[in-house]
């Protein structure tokens, strides 16, 4: 499955490197937009929330959902190629 992980990190100057490493640690990931990741994984949104929430402050926000093969937008060609490949894996 592909999961969309997006967040709003509210604490200026906070070191969120552990959050980024946690996202990169499991699955095949894509990160072309500042606060958005797409991860190819066998684990669902609740698993990912439990994994990532420990790296967030109380005033941060995070949203995780399954991404289906129905999307549209304006991104670099490399991003569209990654998505196509991810859905076909």
C-alpha positions in Angstrom: 0.0 0.0 0.0 1.0 3.6 -0.5 0.5 6.0 2.4 0.5 9.7 2.3 2.1 11.3 5.4 1.7 15.0 5.8 2.4 17.2 8.8 2.5 20.8 10.1 5.5 21.2 12.5 4.9 24.2 14.7 8.1 24.6 16.8 10.6 26.8 15.0 14.2 25.6 15.2 13.1 22.1 16.5 15.3 19.2 15.3 12.9 16.9 13.5 15.7 14.7 12.1 14.4 11.7 14.1 11.0 12.0 12.6 12.5 12.1 9.1 14.7 9.1 9.9 11.7 7.1 11.2 9.8 7.7 8.0 12.8 6.6 5.9 13.4 3.5 8.0 10.5 1.5 6.8 9.4 1.1 3.2 10.3 2.8 0.0 9.7 6.6 0.3 9.2 9.7 -1.8 9.6 13.3 -0.6 9.3 16.1 -3.2 7.1 18.4 -1.1 8.3 20.0 2.1 5.8 18.5 4.5 4.6 15.5 2.5 6.0 12.0 2.2 4.6 9.0 0.3 5.7 5.6 1.6 5.3 2.2 0.1 4.7 -0.1 3.1 2.9 -3.1 4.4 1.8 -1.2 7.5 -1.3 0.9 7.8 -1.9 4.5 9.0 -2.3 3.6 12.7 1.0 1.8 12.8 2.7 4.8 11.2 1.0 7.3 13.5 2.2 5.3 16.6 5.7 5.2 15.2 5.9 8.9 14.2 4.0 10.6 17.0 6.8 10.0 19.5 8.9 12.4 17.4 6.3 15.2 17.4 5.7 18.0 19.8 2.2 18.5 21.4 1.4 21.4 19.1 2.4 19.6 15.8 -0.1 18.0 13.5 0.1 14.9 11.3 -2.2 13.3 8.8 -1.7 9.8 7.4 -4.0 8.1 4.8 -3.8 5.4 2.1 -3.2 6.8 -1.3 -5.1 5.2 -4.2 -4.3 5.2 -7.9 -6.4 8.3 -8.5 -4.4 11.5 -8.2 -3.6 14.7 -10.1 -1.3 17.7 -9.8 1.8 19.5 -11.0 5.0 17.8 -10.0 8.4 17.1 -11.6 8.4 14.1 -14.1 10.6 12.2 -11.6 7.7 12.3 -9.1 5.2 11.0 -11.6 7.5 8.2 -12.6 8.1 7.3 -8.9 4.3 7.1 -8.3 3.7 5.0 -11.4 6.5 2.6 -10.3 5.2 2.4 -6.7 1.7 1.5 -7.8 3.0 -1.2 -10.1 5.4 -2.8 -7.5 
